[in-house]
């Protein structure tokens, strides 16, 4: 499908006003555990925010505005208000501290922040930043200032290729990168993955765990439901238990979260409370076949695995329904091309390992970063993942390219060993990396394992898991070293930090 957008396009107007034109203003739009906003409510609040930005705070189109707060309706009102005013939204993770926020401020040239009143602590010391709070109840709070404004706002007629947002990569390795996305990109993710794979209806209720600062969350919890005229339940804390509670209480139909949360919900015995779910999306890490099957057996729902990236804004390979091959990420989302290439950028034959390259309506634009040249070759974005494509065109994730373990001449993908371990009923989570072995002069496959509550972490269990792995995949891949841990190190976006495990393994 070819995506056609007019040259002048403001994605916030499309998501709000155009949707209201189609479905009316009285439909429910944003829910929190305590509130329900209709589309009309959201438009009123977003317009009020836009007026405060332009009339009181002197915002001019192109100015960047930092947003900080947990997922809730006011964060969405601020995001849409910034975009309607022609500003650029720089949404940040609520967990970030002053040092990281200062880097973001400098990299993105931000002078103004809209911040949840409970999260100002880490922002206050950031030099050169004006902070306006929302939610405090004080008279000069953004909520009150917006409410005092007359209704309506003439949105800035931005160009379709004006920058709408700057998203920072969470970084499984440390140094953050800033990616820029246009107004049309925001609509393009809804008009590709959501429209053709997820296919939501106006009576769907969405929820999920990813923060809106993670573009997985922005798409899955704001852009997709609003584009479809549907409703979305925003949770400030979205632990697996909280997700299951929310699904049961509100009758959620579309859930988006990470593989580890699907496993955790099953391990905690929540399957019976998930009966209202119609669609589930998993992204951020590979969804192991064992997790897909266990979830399907327990709930009847076929999880949609999708690989996305901050650089691409959202998901570009996925599959749904009968098209799903459990364990595979799927096929390119309509509108995207993907292929597996060698180090020179030439496609490798089907069935062979290579680097994933993708192109489509969205794509990588780093803000002032020379890594642009490394990441984009001839219009193809290189994601840093090792993949195999099969003869039927399905893409199979092997590892992050730097997570391949070379042990005694063998190429071993850490995630493949993890997947084998996860098939064992006592394993809830695990991470597998290579660690140097001085004696053998090679890398040793090393596993860190979180056991189910109540299972004894002893040598017998370790040997049992090693034997289990040998019986499940080629024996040379088994974890020669295996340690039990309480939890695995993860990024704010829920990704396993294998570089931390490698550091642990080095001692
Ligand atoms: C990995 C996956 C296997 C992969 C994201 C959906 O994760 C997102 O963006 P990030 O920039 O990370 C990108 C990297 O994460 N990955 C993501 N999904 C999968 N690996 N299977 C998957 N299904 O290494 C990729 O290069 O944090 C995901 C939507 C928006 C996003 N930003």
Boltz pocket constraint, residues with backbone or C-beta under 6 A from the ligand:
constraints:
  - pocket:
      binder: B
      contacts: [[A, 169], [A, 170], [A, 171], [A, 214], [A, 215], [A, 216], [A, 217], [A, 282], [A, 283], [A, 284], [A, 285], [A, 286], [A, 287], [A, 305], [A, 306], [A, 307], [A, 308], [A, 309], [A, 310], [A, 311], [A, 313], [A, 314], [A, 315], [A, 329], [A, 383], [A, 384], [A, 385], [A, 397], [A, 400], [A, 493]]
      max_distance: 6.0
